[in-house]
Amino acid sequence: EEIINVFERKYKETLDDKNSQTKPADYDVTLEDVKIRNFPNSGQIFTSDIELAISKLNTGIGFDFVHSNHLKRSNYSLKCFLARLFSAFISHSYMPKELLHGEIRPIIKNASGEKTDANNYRPVMNSSNFLKIFEYCLLPRLKSIQIDKHQFGFRENTGCVNACAVLKETIFSYNEAQSNV
């Protein structure tokens, strides 16, 4: 009880501060507000970004047991909160590691193919729907960033197969030249 009283006295001033009890002026900022106010859109995620990202979710339950329909039918306040949360992730360069947890499940490629062949399966990650929303908010921004020509991730029409092919060709080239790889 004494510890509670110490903390209450210590933080009472902060908790009673009027600024911490009122909603910030930019809490409900939308994309239209950005155009009107000429806001810089560097790392800011807006409710319109969240709404678009939620609309892209496939129907299903995430790793954290939150169903996409819960998010699709959520109210505007949750979308504002997510916009502020994701903006904070960007501005602080921090993301909780718990949000990155998921489960990899094998999905069969060809139902009429050999079910005992490991090559007939592809891994699919069941991750949090909140992580998917955050990714959908980030991906359009990544398209405008200049990335290295040797990078395969986060680029259209490239993937692991392309990266593996380049690696294999590089190793082959070094071996042909009788050099150490």
Backbone as JSON Lines, residues from 0, in Angstrom:
{"i":0,"aa":"E","n":[0.83,-1.19,0.0],"ca":[0.0,0.0,0.0],"c":[0.88,1.26,0.0]}
{"i":1,"aa":"E","n":[1.98,1.22,0.75],"ca":[2.89,2.38,0.78],"c":[3.53,2.61,-0.59]}
{"i":2,"aa":"I","n":[3.9,1.51,-1.27],"ca":[4.5,1.64,-2.61],"c":[3.49,2.27,-3.57]}
{"i":3,"aa":"I","n":[2.24,1.84,-3.48],"ca":[1.21,2.42,-4.34],"c":[1.08,3.92,-4.06]}
{"i":4,"aa":"N","n":[1.11,4.31,-2.81],"ca":[1.0,5.73,-2.46],"c":[2.19,6.52,-2.99]}
{"i":5,"aa":"V","n":[3.39,5.94,-2.93],"ca":[4.58,6.62,-3.46],"c":[4.43,6.85,-4.96]}
{"i":6,"aa":"F","n":[4.03,5.82,-5.67],"ca":[3.85,5.97,-7.12],"c":[2.72,6.94,-7.45]}
{"i":7,"aa":"E","n":[1.65,6.88,-6.67],"ca":[0.52,7.78,-6.92],"c":[0.95,9.23,-6.76]}
{"i":8,"aa":"R","n":[1.7,9.52,-5.7],"ca":[2.18,10.89,-5.48],"c":[3.14,11.31,-6.6]}
{"i":9,"aa":"K","n":[4.02,10.38,-6.97],"ca":[5.03,10.69,-7.99],"c":[4.4,11.0,-9.35]}
{"i":10,"aa":"Y","n":[3.39,10.22,-9.74],"ca":[2.82,10.36,-11.08],"c":[1.49,11.11,-11.11]}
{"i":11,"aa":"K","n":[1.01,11.56,-9.96],"ca":[-0.28,12.26,-9.92],"c":[-0.25,13.51,-10.78]}
{"i":12,"aa":"E","n":[0.85,14.24,-10.72],"ca":[0.95,15.47,-11.5],"c":[0.84,15.16,-13.0]}
{"i":13,"aa":"T","n":[1.52,14.11,-13.43],"ca":[1.46,13.72,-14.84],"c":[0.07,13.24,-15.22]}
{"i":14,"aa":"L","n":[-0.51,12.4,-14.39],"ca":[-1.83,11.85,-14.7],"c":[-2.92,12.91,-14.67]}
{"i":15,"aa":"D","n":[-2.75,13.93,-13.83],"ca":[-3.75,14.98,-13.72],"c":[-3.54,16.1,-14.75]}
{"i":16,"aa":"D","n":[-2.46,16.04,-15.5],"ca":[-2.18,17.06,-16.5],"c":[-3.27,17.06,-17.56]}
{"i":17,"aa":"K","n":[-3.81,18.23,-17.86],"ca":[-4.91,18.34,-18.84],"c":[-4.47,17.87,-20.23]}
{"i":18,"aa":"N","n":[-3.2,18.07,-20.6],"ca":[-2.72,17.65,-21.92],"c":[-2.76,16.13,-22.09]}
{"i":19,"aa":"S","n":[-2.59,15.4,-20.99],"ca":[-2.6,13.94,-21.11],"c":[-4.01,13.38,-21.1]}
{"i":20,"aa":"Q","n":[-5.0,14.23,-20.82],"ca":[-6.38,13.76,-20.77],"c":[-7.18,14.18,-21.99]}
{"i":21,"aa":"T","n":[-6.62,15.04,-22.82],"ca":[-7.35,15.49,-24.01],"c":[-6.78,14.82,-25.24]}
{"i":22,"aa":"K","n":[-7.61,14.75,-26.25],"ca":[-7.22,14.15,-27.51],"c":[-6.38,15.16,-28.29]}
{"i":23,"aa":"P","n":[-5.22,14.75,-28.82],"ca":[-4.39,15.67,-29.6],"c":[-5.15,16.18,-30.83]}
{"i":24,"aa":"A","n":[-4.78,17.37,-31.28],"ca":[-5.47,18.0,-32.41],"c":[-5.38,17.17,-33.68]}
{"i":25,"aa":"D","n":[-4.28,16.45,-33.88],"ca":[-4.09,15.68,-35.12],"c":[-4.52,14.22,-34.98]}
{"i":26,"aa":"Y","n":[-5.29,13.91,-33.94],"ca":[-5.67,12.52,-33.68],"c":[-6.46,11.91,-34.83]}
{"i":27,"aa":"D","n":[-7.35,12.68,-35.42],"ca":[-8.22,12.16,-36.48],"c":[-7.76,12.61,-37.87]}
{"i":28,"aa":"V","n":[-6.47,12.8,-38.06],"ca":[-5.96,13.25,-39.35],"c":[-6.22,12.2,-40.42]}
{"i":29,"aa":"T","n":[-6.76,12.65,-41.55],"ca":[-7.01,11.77,-42.69],"c":[-6.13,12.2,-43.85]}
{"i":30,"aa":"L","n":[-6.15,11.43,-44.91],"ca":[-5.35,11.77,-46.09],"c":[-5.78,13.1,-46.67]}
{"i":31,"aa":"E","n":[-7.09,13.4,-46.6],"ca":[-7.59,14.68,-47.11],"c":[-7.0,15.84,-46.3]}
{"i":32,"aa":"D","n":[-6.88,15.65,-44.97],"ca":[-6.28,16.68,-44.11],"c":[-4.83,16.92,-44.52]}
{"i":33,"aa":"V","n":[-4.15,15.85,-44.9],"ca":[-2.75,15.98,-45.3],"c":[-2.64,16.87,-46.52]}
{"i":34,"aa":"K","n":[-3.52,16.65,-47.49],"ca":[-3.49,17.46,-48.71],"c":[-3.8,18.92,-48.4]}
{"i":35,"aa":"I","n":[-4.76,19.13,-47.5],"ca":[-5.16,20.49,-47.15],"c":[-4.07,21.2,-46.37]}
{"i":36,"aa":"R","n":[-3.51,20.54,-45.36],"ca":[-2.51,21.17,-44.48],"c":[-1.09,21.04,-45.01]}
{"i":37,"aa":"N","n":[-0.91,20.28,-46.08],"ca":[0.41,20.05,-46.65],"c":[1.34,19.43,-45.61]}
{"i":38,"aa":"F","n":[0.82,18.45,-44.89],"ca":[1.58,17.7,-43.89],"c":[2.72,16.94,-44.55]}
{"i":39,"aa":"P","n":[3.9,16.84,-43.94],"ca":[4.91,15.93,-44.49],"c":[4.51,14.49,-44.21]}
{"i":40,"aa":"N","n":[4.61,13.62,-45.19],"ca":[4.16,12.23,-45.04],"c":[5.35,11.29,-44.89]}
{"i":41,"aa":"S","n":[6.36,11.69,-44.16],"ca":[7.57,10.86,-44.06],"c":[7.3,9.53,-43.39]}
{"i":42,"aa":"G","n":[6.93,9.53,-42.14],"ca":[6.72,8.28,-41.43],"c":[5.34,8.19,-40.84]}
{"i":43,"aa":"Q","n":[4.49,9.11,-41.21],"ca":[3.15,9.17,-40.64],"c":[2.24,8.16,-41.33]}
{"i":44,"aa":"I","n":[1.54,7.38,-40.54],"ca":[0.51,6.47,-41.05],"c":[-0.83,7.12,-40.7]}
{"i":45,"aa":"F","n":[-1.74,7.18,-41.66],"ca":[-3.02,7.84,-41.47],"c":[-4.15,6.81,-41.42]}
{"i":46,"aa":"T","n":[-5.29,7.26,-40.91],"ca":[-6.44,6.36,-40.82],"c":[-6.86,5.85,-42.2]}
{"i":47,"aa":"S","n":[-6.69,6.67,-43.22],"ca":[-7.02,6.22,-44.58],"c":[-6.09,5.08,-45.01]}
{"i":48,"aa":"D","n":[-4.82,5.13,-44.58],"ca":[-3.88,4.03,-44.86],"c":[-4.35,2.76,-44.17]}
{"i":49,"aa":"I","n":[-4.79,2.9,-42.91],"ca":[-5.27,1.75,-42.14],"c":[-6.51,1.16,-42.79]}
{"i":50,"aa":"E","n":[-7.45,2.01,-43.19],"ca":[-8.68,1.53,-43.82],"c":[-8.38,0.76,-45.11]}
{"i":51,"aa":"L","n":[-7.47,1.28,-45.92],"ca":[-7.09,0.6,-47.15],"c":[-6.41,-0.73,-46.85]}
{"i":52,"aa":"A","n":[-5.53,-0.74,-45.87],"ca":[-4.82,-1.97,-45.49],"c":[-5.79,-3.03,-44.98]}
{"i":53,"aa":"I","n":[-6.73,-2.63,-44.16],"ca":[-7.72,-3.57,-43.62],"c":[-8.56,-4.16,-44.75]}
{"i":54,"aa":"S","n":[-8.87,-3.34,-45.72],"ca":[-9.69,-3.85,-46.85],"c":[-8.95,-4.9,-47.67]}
{"i":55,"aa":"K","n":[-7.62,-4.93,-47.59],"ca":[-6.82,-5.91,-48.33],"c":[-6.67,-7.24,-47.6]}
{"i":56,"aa":"L","n":[-7.06,-7.29,-46.33],"ca":[-6.9,-8.53,-45.56],"c":[-7.79,-9.64,-46.11]}
{"i":57,"aa":"N","n":[-7.23,-10.82,-46.23],"ca":[-8.03,-12.0,-46.56],"c":[-8.82,-12.4,-45.32]}
{"i":58,"aa":"T","n":[-9.95,-13.03,-45.54],"ca":[-10.76,-13.48,-44.42],"c":[-10.06,-14.62,-43.71]}
{"i":59,"aa":"G","n":[-9.88,-14.48,-42.42],"ca":[-9.25,-15.55,-41.65],"c":[-8.74,-15.05,-40.32]}
{"i":60,"aa":"I","n":[-8.38,-16.01,-39.5],"ca":[-7.89,-15.7,-38.16],"c":[-6.37,-15.64,-38.18]}
{"i":61,"aa":"G","n":[-5.82,-14.65,-37.5],"ca":[-4.38,-14.49,-37.45],"c":[-3.77,-15.33,-36.35]}
{"i":62,"aa":"F","n":[-2.46,-15.3,-36.28],"ca":[-1.72,-16.07,-35.28],"c":[-2.11,-15.64,-33.86]}
{"i":63,"aa":"D","n":[-2.5,-14.37,-33.71],"ca":[-2.87,-13.84,-32.39],"c":[-4.36,-14.03,-32.09]}
{"i":64,"aa":"F","n":[-5.04,-14.83,-32.9],"ca":[-6.46,-15.17,-32.73],"c":[-7.39,-13.98,-32.97]}
{"i":65,"aa":"V","n":[-6.92,-12.95,-33.66],"ca":[-7.78,-11.84,-34.06],"c":[-8.22,-12.11,-35.49]}
{"i":66,"aa":"H","n":[-9.51,-12.19,-35.7],"ca":[-10.05,-12.49,-37.03],"c":[-10.07,-11.21,-37.86]}
{"i":67,"aa":"S","n":[-9.83,-11.32,-39.13],"ca":[-9.83,-10.16,-40.01],"c":[-11.18,-9.46,-40.03]}
{"i":68,"aa":"N","n":[-12.27,-10.21,-39.85],"ca":[-13.6,-9.59,-39.82],"c":[-13.78,-8.67,-38.62]}
{"i":69,"aa":"H","n":[-13.1,-8.97,-37.51],"ca":[-13.16,-8.06,-36.37],"c":[-12.58,-6.71,-36.76]}
{"i":70,"aa":"L","n":[-11.5,-6.73,-37.51],"ca":[-10.85,-5.49,-37.92],"c":[-11.64,-4.78,-39.02]}
{"i":71,"aa":"K","n":[-12.22,-5.55,-39.93],"ca":[-13.0,-4.95,-41.01],"c":[-14.25,-4.26,-40.5]}
{"i":72,"aa":"R","n":[-14.79,-4.76,-39.4],"ca":[-16.01,-4.17,-38.84],"c":[-15.72,-3.26,-37.64]}
{"i":73,"aa":"S","n":[-14.46,-2.93,-37.43],"ca":[-14.09,-2.09,-36.29],"c":[-14.51,-0.64,-36.53]}
{"i":74,"aa":"N","n":[-14.55,0.12,-35.45],"ca":[-14.95,1.52,-35.59],"c":[-13.75,2.4,-35.9]}
{"i":75,"aa":"Y","n":[-14.04,3.66,-36.14],"ca":[-13.03,4.62,-36.56],"c":[-11.97,4.85,-35.48]}
{"i":76,"aa":"S","n":[-12.36,4.75,-34.21],"ca":[-11.41,4.98,-33.12],"c":[-10.27,3.97,-33.14]}
{"i":77,"aa":"L","n":[-10.58,2.71,-33.43],"ca":[-9.53,1.7,-33.5],"c":[-8.57,2.01,-34.64]}
{"i":78,"aa":"K","n":[-9.11,2.45,-35.76],"ca":[-8.26,2.78,-36.91],"c":[-7.36,3.97,-36.6]}
{"i":79,"aa":"C","n":[-7.89,4.94,-35.85],"ca":[-7.06,6.08,-35.41],"c":[-5.95,5.61,-34.48]}
{"i":80,"aa":"F","n":[-6.32,4.73,-33.57],"ca":[-5.32,4.19,-32.63],"c":[-4.23,3.44,-33.38]}
{"i":81,"aa":"L","n":[-4.61,2.58,-34.34],"ca":[-3.62,1.83,-35.11],"c":[-2.72,2.76,-35.92]}
{"i":82,"aa":"A","n":[-3.3,3.82,-36.47],"ca":[-2.5,4.78,-37.23],"c":[-1.45,5.42,-36.34]}
{"i":83,"aa":"R","n":[-1.83,5.79,-35.15],"ca":[-0.88,6.4,-34.2],"c":[0.16,5.38,-33.74]}
{"i":84,"aa":"L","n":[-0.29,4.15,-33.47],"ca":[0.63,3.1,-33.03],"c":[1.67,2.8,-34.1]}
{"i":85,"aa":"F","n":[1.22,2.61,-35.34],"ca":[2.15,2.28,-36.42],"c":[3.08,3.46,-36.73]}
{"i":86,"aa":"S","n":[2.57,4.68,-36.61],"ca":[3.43,5.85,-36.79],"c":[4.51,5.88,-35.72]}
{"i":87,"aa":"A","n":[4.14,5.48,-34.5],"ca":[5.12,5.43,-33.41],"c":[6.16,4.35,-33.69]}
{"i":88,"aa":"F","n":[5.74,3.21,-34.25],"ca":[6.71,2.17,-34.62],"c":[7.76,2.76,-35.55]}
{"i":89,"aa":"I","n":[7.31,3.53,-36.53],"ca":[8.23,4.1,-37.51],"c":[9.11,5.17,-36.87]}
{"i":90,"aa":"S","n":[8.5,6.09,-36.13],"ca":[9.29,7.19,-35.58],"c":[10.29,6.73,-34.53]}
{"i":91,"aa":"H","n":[9.98,5.65,-33.82],"ca":[10.9,5.15,-32.8],"c":[11.76,3.99,-33.3]}
{"i":92,"aa":"S","n":[11.56,3.6,-34.56],"ca":[12.3,2.47,-35.14],"c":[12.22,1.25,-34.22]}
{"i":93,"aa":"Y","n":[11.03,0.96,-33.79],"ca":[10.83,-0.14,-32.85],"c":[9.53,-0.87,-33.19]}
{"i":94,"aa":"M","n":[9.59,-2.18,-33.09],"ca":[8.39,-3.0,-33.23],"c":[8.46,-4.1,-32.19]}
{"i":95,"aa":"P","n":[7.38,-4.32,-31.46],"ca":[7.41,-5.39,-30.46],"c":[7.64,-6.74,-31.11]}
{"i":96,"aa":"K","n":[8.56,-7.51,-30.56],"ca":[8.89,-8.81,-31.18],"c":[7.71,-9.76,-31.13]}
{"i":97,"aa":"E","n":[6.8,-9.58,-30.17],"ca":[5.63,-10.45,-30.08],"c":[4.74,-10.32,-31.33]}
{"i":98,"aa":"L","n":[4.78,-9.14,-31.96],"ca":[3.98,-8.91,-33.15],"c":[4.52,-9.7,-34.34]}
{"i":99,"aa":"L","n":[5.78,-10.09,-34.27],"ca":[6.43,-10.8,-35.38],"c":[6.27,-12.31,-35.31]}
{"i":100,"aa":"H","n":[5.68,-12.81,-34.24],"ca":[5.5,-14.25,-34.1],"c":[4.46,-14.77,-35.09]}
{"i":101,"aa":"G","n":[4.65,-16.0,-35.5],"ca":[3.72,-16.62,-36.42],"c":[3.94,-18.12,-36.46]}
{"i":102,"aa":"E","n":[3.18,-18.76,-37.32],"ca":[3.28,-20.21,-37.46],"c":[3.38,-20.54,-38.95]}
{"i":103,"aa":"I","n":[4.39,-21.32,-39.29],"ca":[4.56,-21.72,-40.69],"c":[3.84,-23.04,-40.9]}
{"i":104,"aa":"R","n":[2.97,-23.05,-41.9],"ca":[2.21,-24.26,-42.22],"c":[2.51,-24.67,-43.66]}
{"i":105,"aa":"P","n":[2.65,-25.97,-43.89],"ca":[2.85,-26.42,-45.27],"c":[1.51,-26.46,-46.01]}
{"i":106,"aa":"I","n":[1.48,-25.87,-47.2],"ca":[0.29,-25.89,-48.05],"c":[0.64,-26.66,-49.31]}
{"i":107,"aa":"I","n":[-0.23,-27.58,-49.69],"ca":[0.05,-28.41,-50.86],"c":[-0.11,-27.57,-52.13]}
{"i":108,"aa":"K","n":[0.82,-27.73,-53.05],"ca":[0.78,-26.99,-54.32],"c":[-0.18,-27.63,-55.3]}
{"i":109,"aa":"N","n":[-0.05,-28.96,-55.48],"ca":[-0.84,-29.68,-56.47],"c":[-1.58,-30.81,-55.75]}
{"i":110,"aa":"A","n":[-2.89,-30.66,-55.63],"ca":[-3.7,-31.64,-54.89],"c":[-3.66,-33.02,-55.54]}
{"i":111,"aa":"S","n":[-3.5,-33.05,-56.86],"ca":[-3.45,-34.35,-57.54],"c":[-2.02,-34.89,-57.62]}
{"i":112,"aa":"G","n":[-1.06,-34.1,-57.14],"ca":[0.34,-34.53,-57.15],"c":[0.65,-35.46,-56.0]}
{"i":113,"aa":"E","n":[1.92,-35.82,-55.9],"ca":[2.38,-36.74,-54.86],"c":[2.38,-36.03,-53.51]}
{"i":114,"aa":"K","n":[1.58,-36.51,-52.57],"ca":[1.45,-35.87,-51.27],"c":[2.62,-36.18,-50.34]}
{"i":115,"aa":"T","n":[3.44,-37.15,-50.68],"ca":[4.61,-37.46,-49.85],"c":[5.86,-36.75,-50.35]}
{"i":116,"aa":"D","n":[5.75,-36.0,-51.46],"ca":[6.89,-35.27,-52.02],"c":[6.98,-33.9,-51.36]}
{"i":117,"aa":"A","n":[8.11,-33.62,-50.73],"ca":[8.3,-32.34,-50.03],"c":[8.25,-31.16,-51.0]}
{"i":118,"aa":"N","n":[8.61,-31.37,-52.26],"ca":[8.58,-30.29,-53.25],"c":[7.17,-29.9,-53.65]}
{"i":119,"aa":"N","n":[6.18,-30.71,-53.26],"ca":[4.79,-30.4,-53.59],"c":[4.13,-29.53,-52.52]}
{"i":120,"aa":"Y","n":[4.93,-29.0,-51.62],"ca":[4.41,-28.14,-50.56],"c":[5.12,-26.8,-50.58]}
{"i":121,"aa":"R","n":[4.42,-25.77,-50.16],"ca":[5.05,-24.46,-49.98],"c":[4.73,-23.97,-48.58]}
{"i":122,"aa":"P","n":[5.68,-23.31,-47.95],"ca":[5.43,-22.82,-46.59],"c":[4.61,-21.53,-46.62]}
{"i":123,"aa":"V","n":[3.63,-21.45,-45.76],"ca":[2.82,-20.24,-45.63],"c":[2.84,-19.82,-44.17]}
{"i":124,"aa":"M","n":[3.12,-18.56,-43.94],"ca":[3.22,-18.03,-42.58],"c":[1.87,-17.49,-42.15]}
{"i":125,"aa":"N","n":[1.35,-18.0,-41.05],"ca":[0.15,-17.45,-40.44],"c":[0.63,-16.46,-39.38]}
{"i":126,"aa":"S","n":[0.55,-15.18,-39.71],"ca":[1.03,-14.15,-38.79],"c":[-0.15,-13.33,-38.27]}
{"i":127,"aa":"S","n":[0.15,-12.36,-37.46],"ca":[-0.86,-11.49,-36.88],"c":[-1.5,-10.62,-37.96]}
{"i":128,"aa":"N","n":[-2.81,-10.43,-37.88],"ca":[-3.48,-9.52,-38.81],"c":[-3.02,-8.09,-38.61]}
{"i":129,"aa":"F","n":[-2.6,-7.74,-37.4],"ca":[-2.06,-6.4,-37.15],"c":[-0.74,-6.2,-37.9]}
{"i":130,"aa":"L","n":[0.09,-7.24,-37.93],"ca":[1.35,-7.17,-38.69],"c":[1.05,-7.02,-40.18]}
{"i":131,"aa":"K","n":[0.06,-7.74,-40.66],"ca":[-0.31,-7.64,-42.08],"c":[-0.78,-6.22,-42.42]}
{"i":132,"aa":"I","n":[-1.56,-5.62,-41.53],"ca":[-2.02,-4.24,-41.75],"c":[-0.82,-3.3,-41.81]}
{"i":133,"aa":"F","n":[0.12,-3.47,-40.89],"ca":[1.32,-2.63,-40.87],"c":[2.11,-2.8,-42.17]}
{"i":134,"aa":"E","n":[2.26,-4.04,-42.62],"ca":[2.97,-4.3,-43.88],"c":[2.26,-3.64,-45.06]}
{"i":135,"aa":"Y","n":[0.94,-3.75,-45.1],"ca":[0.17,-3.13,-46.19],"c":[0.29,-1.61,-46.18]}
{"i":136,"aa":"C","n":[0.52,-1.03,-45.01],"ca":[0.74,0.42,-44.91],"c":[2.14,0.8,-45.4]}
{"i":137,"aa":"L","n":[3.11,-0.08,-45.17],"ca":[4.5,0.22,-45.53],"c":[4.82,-0.04,-47.0]}
{"i":138,"aa":"L","n":[4.25,-1.1,-47.57],"ca":[4.63,-1.51,-48.93],"c":[4.49,-0.4,-49.98]}
{"i":139,"aa":"P","n":[3.41,0.39,-50.0],"ca":[3.36,1.48,-50.99],"c":[4.48,2.49,-50.82]}
{"i":140,"aa":"R","n":[4.92,2.72,-49.59],"ca":[6.02,3.66,-49.35],"c":[7.35,3.1,-49.83]}
{"i":141,"aa":"L","n":[7.51,1.79,-49.74],"ca":[8.76,1.17,-50.16],"c":[8.95,1.23,-51.68]}
{"i":142,"aa":"K","n":[7.85,1.31,-52.42],"ca":[7.96,1.36,-53.88],"c":[8.63,2.64,-54.36]}
{"i":143,"aa":"S","n":[8.51,3.72,-53.59],"ca":[9.09,4.99,-54.01],"c":[10.54,5.15,-53.54]}
{"i":144,"aa":"I","n":[11.03,4.23,-52.74],"ca":[12.4,4.31,-52.23],"c":[13.35,3.67,-53.24]}
{"i":145,"aa":"Q","n":[14.48,4.32,-53.48],"ca":[15.5,3.75,-54.35],"c":[16.22,2.64,-53.59]}
{"i":146,"aa":"I","n":[16.12,1.42,-54.1],"ca":[16.8,0.31,-53.44],"c":[17.89,-0.22,-54.36]}
{"i":147,"aa":"D","n":[18.83,-0.89,-53.76],"ca":[19.97,-1.43,-54.5],"c":[19.51,-2.41,-55.56]}
{"i":148,"aa":"K","n":[20.16,-2.37,-56.72],"ca":[19.77,-3.26,-57.82],"c":[20.02,-4.73,-57.5]}
{"i":149,"aa":"H","n":[20.85,-5.01,-56.5],"ca":[21.15,-6.39,-56.12],"c":[20.18,-6.93,-55.06]}
{"i":150,"aa":"Q","n":[19.25,-6.09,-54.62],"ca":[18.3,-6.52,-53.59],"c":[17.12,-7.22,-54.27]}
{"i":151,"aa":"F","n":[16.7,-8.33,-53.69],"ca":[15.59,-9.1,-54.25],"c":[14.3,-8.93,-53.45]}
{"i":152,"aa":"G","n":[14.42,-8.68,-52.15],"ca":[13.23,-8.52,-51.32],"c":[12.57,-7.18,-51.53]}
{"i":153,"aa":"F","n":[11.24,-7.14,-51.36],"ca":[10.44,-5.93,-51.47],"c":[10.52,-5.28,-52.85]}
{"i":154,"aa":"R","n":[10.67,-6.1,-53.87],"ca":[10.67,-5.63,-55.26],"c":[9.7,-6.48,-56.04]}
{"i":155,"aa":"E","n":[9.08,-5.88,-57.03],"ca":[8.15,-6.62,-57.87],"c":[8.92,-7.58,-58.78]}
{"i":156,"aa":"N","n":[8.31,-8.72,-59.01],"ca":[8.83,-9.74,-59.94],"c":[10.18,-10.32,-59.52]}
{"i":157,"aa":"T","n":[10.49,-10.27,-58.24],"ca":[11.7,-10.92,-57.75],"c":[11.36,-11.68,-56.48]}
{"i":158,"aa":"G","n":[12.22,-12.59,-56.11],"ca":[11.99,-13.37,-54.9],"c":[13.16,-14.26,-54.6]}
{"i":159,"aa":"C","n":[12.91,-15.26,-53.8],"ca":[13.96,-16.19,-53.37],"c":[14.57,-16.94,-54.55]}
{"i":160,"aa":"V","n":[13.74,-17.3,-55.5],"ca":[14.23,-18.06,-56.66],"c":[15.28,-17.24,-57.4]}
{"i":161,"aa":"N","n":[15.01,-15.95,-57.59],"ca":[15.96,-15.08,-58.27],"c":[17.26,-14.96,-57.49]}
{"i":162,"aa":"A","n":[17.16,-14.78,-56.18],"ca":[18.35,-14.65,-55.33],"c":[19.16,-15.94,-55.35]}
{"i":163,"aa":"C","n":[18.48,-17.08,-55.3],"ca":[19.18,-18.37,-55.33],"c":[19.87,-18.59,-56.67]}
{"i":164,"aa":"A","n":[19.23,-18.16,-57.75],"ca":[19.83,-18.31,-59.08],"c":[21.11,-17.49,-59.19]}
{"i":165,"aa":"V","n":[21.08,-16.25,-58.69],"ca":[22.27,-15.4,-58.73],"c":[23.38,-16.01,-57.88]}
{"i":166,"aa":"L","n":[23.03,-16.5,-56.69],"ca":[24.02,-17.14,-55.82],"c":[24.64,-18.35,-56.51]}
{"i":167,"aa":"K","n":[23.81,-19.19,-57.1],"ca":[24.29,-20.39,-57.78],"c":[25.2,-20.03,-58.95]}
{"i":168,"aa":"E","n":[24.83,-19.05,-59.73],"ca":[25.64,-18.62,-60.87],"c":[26.98,-18.03,-60.4]}
{"i":169,"aa":"T","n":[26.94,-17.29,-59.28],"ca":[28.17,-16.71,-58.74],"c":[29.12,-17.81,-58.29]}
{"i":170,"aa":"I","n":[28.6,-18.79,-57.58],"ca":[29.42,-19.93,-57.14],"c":[29.98,-20.67,-58.34]}
{"i":171,"aa":"F","n":[29.14,-20.91,-59.36],"ca":[29.57,-21.6,-60.57],"c":[30.7,-20.83,-61.25]}
{"i":172,"aa":"S","n":[30.56,-19.5,-61.32],"ca":[31.56,-18.65,-61.96],"c":[32.91,-18.74,-61.22]}
{"i":173,"aa":"Y","n":[32.88,-18.69,-59.9],"ca":[34.11,-18.81,-59.12],"c":[34.75,-20.19,-59.29]}
{"i":174,"aa":"N","n":[33.92,-21.23,-59.29],"ca":[34.44,-22.59,-59.47],"c":[35.07,-22.78,-60.85]}
{"i":175,"aa":"E","n":[34.45,-22.22,-61.87],"ca":[34.98,-22.29,-63.24],"c":[36.35,-21.62,-63.33]}
{"i":176,"aa":"A","n":[36.54,-20.55,-62.57],"ca":[37.81,-19.83,-62.6],"c":[38.84,-20.42,-61.64]}
{"i":177,"aa":"Q","n":[38.51,-21.6,-61.08],"ca":[39.42,-22.28,-60.16],"c":[39.75,-21.39,-58.95]}
{"i":178,"aa":"S","n":[38.78,-20.62,-58.49],"ca":[38.99,-19.7,-57.39],"c":[38.18,-20.18,-56.17]}
{"i":179,"aa":"N","n":[38.59,-19.73,-55.0],"ca":[37.85,-20.04,-53.8],"c":[36.56,-19.21,-53.74]}
{"i":180,"aa":"V","n":[35.5,-19.86,-53.31],"ca":[34.23,-19.15,-53.19],"c":[34.13,-18.6,-51.79]}
